[in-house]
Amino acid sequence: QVQFVESGGGLVQPGGSLRLSCAASGIIFSISAMGWYRQAPGKQRELVGFISNGGNTNYIDSVKGRFTISRDNAKNTVYLQMNSLKPADTAVYYCNKVFTVPGPWGQGTQVTVSS
């Protein structure tokens, strides 16, 4: 069955960096466009950015220039490199497919940016 397992979150000071990973199974990963989403307390889940099956990326304005999405098709894994983190980036981060019916949501990984 389809499964996404996110990891790599943690507590980081403002200005710090984290690299999140998402291991996918049960899908043909190499042809799937993949997205990173986040949900902050009291807010709806939002799409942060995505990577196409060809490697093209797009991001919401608030993370452009700070976040980078990449993928390793051999490992069925998508990554989110987050630099210059801000308290507003605090959220639970998830990955899932984009532009199609999403798979079941994983448990996510908590990112907390605080001094």
Secondary structure, DSSP 8 states (H G I E B T S, - for coil): --EEEEE--EEE-TT--EEEEEEEESS-GGG--EEEEEE-TTS--EEEEEE-TTS-EEE-GGGTTTEEEEEEGGGTEEEEEE-S--GGG-EEEEEEE-SS--------EEEEE--
